[in-house]
Amino acid sequence: MVGIKRGWLVSLLLVSSFARAAMAEAVATQTPIKHVVVVVLQDESFDRYFGIYPHAQNNPTEVAFHARKDTPAVAGFTPALLTHNPNLTNPYRMAPGQPTCDLGYGVIAQQRAYNHGLNNMFIWQEDQGPNAINDDGCFPQSVMGYYDGNTLSAIWGYAQHYALADHFFASEYATVTGGQIDIIAGVNQGIMPKVLPGVSYKDELLGNNPPLYDDASKGRFKVSLQRPNIGDLLSAHQVSWGAFIGGFKPSSYRADGTIVMNKRVMNQAGSLVAAYRSNDDPFQYFASTANRHHVPPKSHANLGNDGPAHHQYDLSLLWWATEHNQLPAVSFVFADHAHNGHVGTSSPLDEQAFLRQVISHLKNTKQWSTTAVMLEWSSANGWYDHITPPRAAKSMLGNGYGPRLPFLVISKWAKHNYVEHKMLDQSSVLRFIETNWQLGYLGQATPDRYAHSLRSMFDFNQKP
């Protein structure tokens, strides 16, 4: 009898799950895209990843890369920039396994590196004070390093088959944490408490302060934000969504209900890295979307919908969702800290191993024909890029625009081997989601109101 009841329960959950998935497919959208998956990565400028694209050195011991003959040009390095760069050192190629360390990349340092359009202060970044060199323990000239297709075989391969943008900018100058908040909220203005180290006089994030609403946060100067994020808009319009975060599942719980996070993950350099850092999930900064105790959803059938998990899930639930064709309408995906590209704990090789896993899972779903994957980087981390960011409208919130970043759209609907030269920014992704599901904007002067459309990176007249 117990077995019969359990069987009914499993059947009920599966029916409920399939019903929710069908509802997600049935929600009216302005394009054929029914599922957007935003994969959030860290710490790369456009020139560092695509400055030399599509040309690879192809050394004998490295993974070979050969571009298609019809590959369009990108706004990358010119011969003059490679041989007579205005910085103290010319850009130089980095080998696939060559390690780097975390640079001094404060908000003010990033702005001053461009030196009013001269773009010649990337090595002499001001981070600790006037005229201070980038001397936080890194080899200063490493800021000029770049990779080619022998390291970036997967990412360059995606660019060959799908759509790449070469004028995609950060919505504002920000740290890696601030940049991740910008990805979901447009700006990181509205930090509370206001008077705190790491917070500007404009209530913007200058540091990488941990979120207030997370048991895993360490340190004294925790902060929160008082403004809506894209999750709030999706929930208000009953559009399913979720954030899937590597290492989010607690190792155990203490007697008082708080969590213990002991999981370690090995990167390709052989180092054990803490899988989860609280400031790698930007939704934890907002009371409305935070999952302080990392509680799981009531059931897999409830994935993407309102509940005690507040749409924040362990990455393992993304694999379940793809295996059962249960993707929410909108997903934000964050790798564990060994595979998110964060300099010092991760690398392009780790990052691409994760991307291959995500894309492979998504391509095997029945929902792939209605899915758009967007690869987005949170910040440039101070790495060299030769194009000065454009000025934002004075009425737009934030200090933008910030550094140029890589950006790709991977979808059956994306244009093939295409380079978008139009100016875009991180809020263009928000704008696409808002427009596709008719959500409205995040605020009266948030960057999503000013963002240019991603539509030209798609061809909705082609057969997917």
GUDRENRO-451223 format. One record per residue (C-alpha): x, y, z; residue in three letters. Coordinates in steps of 0.5 Angstrom, whole numbers, padded with zeros to 4 digits, always signed. Last residue first. Layout:
% residues N
XYZala ...
% end
This chain:
% residues 464
+0032+0054-0073pro +0029+0055-0080lys +0031+0063-0081gln +0027+0069-0081asn +0028+0070-0073phe +0035+0072-0075asp +0039+0074-0068phe +0044+0078-0067met +0040+0084-0069ser +0035+0083-0064arg +0040+0085-0058leu +0037+0092-0057ser +0040+0098-0055his +0040+0100-0047ala +0037+0106-0045tyr +0032+0104-0041arg +0036+0098-0039asp +0041+0103-0036pro +0036+0105-0030thr +0033+0112-0030ala +0026+0111-0029gln +0027+0104-0026gly +0027+0096-0027leu +0023+0097-0034tyr +0017+0094-0036gly +0016+0086-0036leu +0013+0085-0043gln +0016+0078-0044trp +0021+0079-0050asn +0022+0086-0048thr +0024+0085-0041glu +0029+0079-0043ile +0032+0083-0048phe +0032+0089-0044arg +0036+0086-0039leu +0041+0083-0044val +0042+0090-0047ser +0043+0092-0039ser +0050+0089-0040gln +0052+0094-0046asp +0051+0094-0053leu +0054+0099-0058met +0053+0096-0065lys +0059+0092-0068his +0055+0085-0068glu +0060+0080-0071val +0057+0074-0074tyr +0059+0067-0075asn +0052+0064-0076his +0046+0069-0073lys +0043+0067-0067ala +0036+0063-0068trp +0039+0056-0066lys +0042+0059-0060ser +0049+0062-0057ile +0049+0069-0056val +0056+0072-0055leu +0059+0077-0051phe +0066+0079-0049pro +0067+0086-0045leu +0069+0093-0046arg +0070+0097-0040pro +0065+0101-0037gly +0059+0106-0039tyr +0058+0108-0034gly +0058+0112-0027asn +0051+0109-0025gly +0044+0112-0026leu +0042+0115-0033met +0040+0122-0034ser +0047+0124-0036lys +0047+0120-0042ala +0053+0115-0042ala +0059+0116-0045arg +0063+0111-0049pro +0068+0106-0046pro +0075+0108-0049thr +0077+0102-0054ile +0084+0099-0053his +0082+0094-0048asp +0087+0092-0042tyr +0085+0088-0037trp +0083+0092-0030gly +0078+0086-0028asn +0074+0087-0034ala +0068+0086-0031ser +0061+0081-0030ser +0062+0077-0037trp +0056+0075-0041glu +0055+0069-0045leu +0048+0069-0047met +0044+0062-0049val +0038+0063-0053ala +0033+0057-0052thr +0027+0056-0057thr +0030+0050-0061ser +0034+0047-0055trp +0027+0046-0051gln +0027+0039-0053lys +0034+0038-0049thr +0040+0035-0051asn +0043+0042-0053lys +0042+0045-0046leu +0046+0039-0043his +0052+0040-0048ser +0052+0048-0047ile +0053+0047-0040val +0058+0042-0040gln +0062+0046-0045arg +0062+0052-0041leu +0064+0049-0035phe +0070+0046-0039ala +0071+0053-0042gln +0072+0057-0035glu +0077+0052-0033asp +0081+0053-0039leu +0080+0060-0039pro +0083+0060-0031ser +0080+0060-0024ser +0083+0061-0017thr +0087+0067-0019gly +0083+0070-0024val +0076+0069-0023his +0074+0065-0030gly +0068+0062-0027asn +0070+0055-0026his +0074+0054-0019ala +0069+0059-0016his +0063+0054-0018asp +0060+0056-0024ala +0054+0061-0024phe +0048+0061-0029val +0042+0065-0029phe +0036+0062-0032ser +0030+0065-0035val +0023+0061-0038ala +0025+0056-0033pro +0028+0049-0036leu +0024+0043-0035gln +0026+0039-0040asn +0028+0033-0035his +0035+0032-0037glu +0036+0040-0037thr +0032+0041-0031ala +0036+0036-0027trp +0043+0039-0030trp +0040+0046-0027leu +0038+0043-0021leu +0046+0041-0020ser +0047+0048-0020leu +0044+0049-0013asp +0038+0053-0013tyr +0036+0061-0012gln +0029+0062-0014his +0027+0064-0007his +0028+0058-0004ala +0022+0058+0000pro +0017+0058-0006gly +0016+0062-0012asp +0017+0058-0019asn +0023+0056-0023gly +0023+0049-0020leu +0017+0047-0016asn +0016+0040-0020ala +0023+0039-0017his +0020+0039-0010ser +0020+0044-0004lys +0026+0048-0007pro +0032+0047-0003pro +0034+0052+0003val +0040+0056+0002his +0040+0059+0009his +0039+0066+0006arg +0036+0065+0000asn +0035+0072-0003ala +0031+0074-0008thr +0026+0079-0004ser +0031+0081+0001ala +0036+0083-0005phe +0044+0082-0004tyr +0043+0074-0005gln +0041+0075-0012phe +0048+0077-0014pro +0051+0070-0013asp +0058+0071-0013asp +0059+0075-0007asn +0057+0069-0003ser +0063+0065-0005arg +0062+0058-0006tyr +0066+0052-0009ala +0072+0054-0004ala +0078+0052-0009val +0083+0046-0008leu +0089+0047-0013ser +0091+0043-0019gly +0092+0048-0024ala +0086+0045-0027gln +0081+0047-0022asn +0080+0043-0016met +0073+0044-0012val +0072+0045-0005arg +0066+0044-0001lys +0066+0046+0007asn +0060+0051+0007met +0056+0050+0014val +0049+0053+0014ile +0045+0057+0019thr +0039+0053+0023gly +0041+0054+0030asp +0044+0047+0031ala +0049+0048+0025arg +0047+0045+0018tyr +0051+0041+0013ser +0055+0041+0007ser +0050+0047+0004pro +0048+0047-0003lys +0050+0053-0007phe +0057+0050-0009gly +0056+0052-0017gly +0050+0057-0017ile +0043+0056-0021phe +0039+0062-0021ala +0032+0061-0023gly +0026+0064-0027trp +0019+0062-0029ser +0015+0068-0031val +0009+0070-0026gln +0009+0078-0028his +0011+0080-0021ala +0016+0074-0021ser +0019+0076-0027leu +0020+0083-0025leu +0023+0081-0018asp +0028+0077-0022gly +0030+0082-0026ile +0032+0086-0020asn +0029+0091-0016pro +0032+0097-0011arg +0034+0097-0004gln +0041+0093-0004leu +0044+0090+0001ser +0051+0090+0005val +0056+0086+0009lys +0062+0090+0012phe +0064+0085+0018arg +0067+0079+0014gly +0064+0073+0012lys +0058+0071+0008ser +0056+0064+0008ala +0049+0065+0012asp +0047+0070+0006asp +0042+0076+0007tyr +0048+0081+0008leu +0051+0080+0002pro +0059+0080+0002pro +0063+0087+0000asn +0067+0086-0006asn +0069+0094-0006gly +0067+0100-0009leu +0059+0099-0009leu +0055+0105-0010glu +0052+0109-0005asp +0053+0116-0008lys +0059+0117-0003tyr +0062+0110-0005ser +0061+0104-0001val +0067+0099+0000gly +0068+0101+0007pro +0061+0103+0010leu +0057+0109+0011val +0051+0108+0007lys +0048+0101+0010pro +0046+0100+0005met +0047+0100-0002ile +0042+0104-0007gly +0047+0104-0013gln +0049+0097-0016asn +0046+0099-0023val +0042+0095-0028gly +0039+0090-0023ala +0041+0083-0026ile +0048+0084-0029ile +0049+0090-0025asp +0049+0086-0019ile +0055+0082-0023gln +0059+0088-0024gly +0059+0090-0017gly +0061+0084-0015thr +0067+0084-0020val +0068+0091-0019thr +0065+0096-0023ala +0065+0101-0028tyr +0058+0102-0031glu +0054+0098-0036ser +0060+0094-0038ala +0061+0095-0045phe +0059+0090-0052phe +0062+0093-0058his +0065+0087-0061asp +0059+0083-0060ala +0059+0075-0062leu +0054+0071-0066ala +0054+0063-0067tyr +0058+0058-0071his +0065+0061-0071gln +0064+0065-0064ala +0062+0059-0061tyr +0069+0056-0063gly +0073+0062-0061trp +0070+0060-0054ile +0071+0053-0054ala +0078+0054-0057ser +0080+0059-0052leu +0087+0057-0051thr +0089+0055-0058asn +0084+0060-0060gly +0088+0066-0058asp +0090+0069-0051tyr +0092+0076-0049tyr +0097+0079-0044gly +0097+0087-0043met +0095+0087-0035val +0101+0082-0034ser +0106+0088-0035gln +0105+0089-0027pro +0107+0082-0025phe +0102+0081-0020cys +0104+0083-0012gly +0099+0088-0011asp +0103+0093-0015asp +0099+0096-0021asn +0103+0103-0020ile +0101+0108-0015ala +0101+0115-0019asn +0096+0118-0013pro +0093+0113-0009gly +0092+0105-0008gln +0089+0104-0014asp +0092+0108-0019glu +0093+0104-0025gln +0100+0105-0028trp +0100+0098-0033ile +0093+0100-0036phe +0095+0108-0036met +0096+0109-0044asn +0088+0109-0046asn +0089+0116-0049leu +0082+0117-0048gly +0081+0121-0042his +0087+0117-0039asn +0084+0110-0040tyr +0087+0107-0034ala +0084+0112-0030arg +0077+0109-0030gln +0079+0102-0028gln +0083+0105-0022ala +0077+0109-0020ile +0073+0102-0020val +0078+0098-0017gly +0082+0093-0021tyr +0089+0091-0017gly +0090+0085-0021leu +0089+0078-0019asp +0094+0073-0021cys +0096+0070-0028thr +0098+0063-0030pro +0100+0060-0036gln +0097+0054-0038gly +0094+0056-0045pro +0100+0061-0047ala +0099+0068-0046met +0101+0073-0052arg +0103+0080-0051tyr +0100+0087-0052pro +0106+0092-0052asn +0109+0094-0046thr +0109+0101-0042leu +0102+0103-0045asn +0102+0107-0052pro +0102+0101-0056asn +0108+0101-0062his +0108+0094-0064thr +0101+0090-0062leu +0097+0097-0062leu +0100+0099-0069ala +0099+0092-0072pro +0091+0093-0070thr +0089+0090-0064phe +0081+0088-0064gly +0075+0091-0067ala +0073+0085-0070val +0073+0082-0077ala +0068+0077-0080pro +0070+0070-0081thr +0069+0068-0088asp +0075+0063-0089lys +0073+0059-0083arg +0078+0060-0077ala +0083+0054-0076his +0085+0053-0068phe +0090+0048-0066ala +0090+0045-0059val +0097+0046-0057glu +0104+0042-0057thr +0105+0044-0064pro +0104+0052-0063asn +0098+0054-0067asn +0099+0062-0067gln +0092+0063-0067ala +0088+0069-0071his +0081+0070-0071pro +0081+0074-0066tyr +0087+0078-0064ile +0084+0082-0059gly +0078+0077-0058phe +0080+0074-0051tyr +0084+0080-0047arg +0082+0085-0052asp +0074+0084-0050phe +0076+0085-0043ser +0076+0079-0038glu +0074+0078-0030asp +0068+0074-0029gln +0063+0069-0032leu +0055+0069-0032val +0052+0064-0036val +0045+0068-0038val +0040+0062-0040val +0034+0065-0044val +0028+0060-0045his +0022+0062-0050lys +0025+0065-0055ile +0021+0065-0062pro +0020+0073-0061thr +0015+0077-0057gln +0014+0072-0052thr +0007+0069-0050ala +0007+0064-0044val +0006+0057-0047ala +0013+0054-0047glu +0013+0056-0039ala +0006+0053-0038met +0008+0047-0041ala +0014+0046-0037ala +0009+0047-0031arg +0005+0042-0033ala +0011+0037-0034phe +0013+0039-0027ser +0006+0037-0024ser +0005+0031-0028val +0012+0029-0025leu +0010+0031-0018leu +0003+0027-0019leu +0007+0021-0022ser +0012+0021-0016val +0006+0021-0011leu +0002+0016-0014trp +0008+0011-0014gly +0009+0013-0007arg +0002+0012-0005lys +0002+0005-0009ile +0009+0003-0005gly +0006+0005+0002val +0000+0000+0000met 
% end
